[in-house]
């Protein structure tokens, strides 16, 4: 079972809202809306995705990394390395 299993429905609901935001962005472009308005909505969608990523990362550390620690140092090191790698990718701009 994945660490996010307990929050699966909440994550899916948030992703559906983000999907709606992206469709709204597409409409804004189709309607030739003012660029600052479009950029504001892009910023909002990015923050929403970052929120989902942060929640998933939290679940991963609290579930997958914690379980790996119980399995032993080698498995723990692998999971910690994975978590650090994804953190670096998330904060890289």
Order of alpha helices (4+ residues) and beta strands (2+ residues): alpha-alpha-alpha-alpha
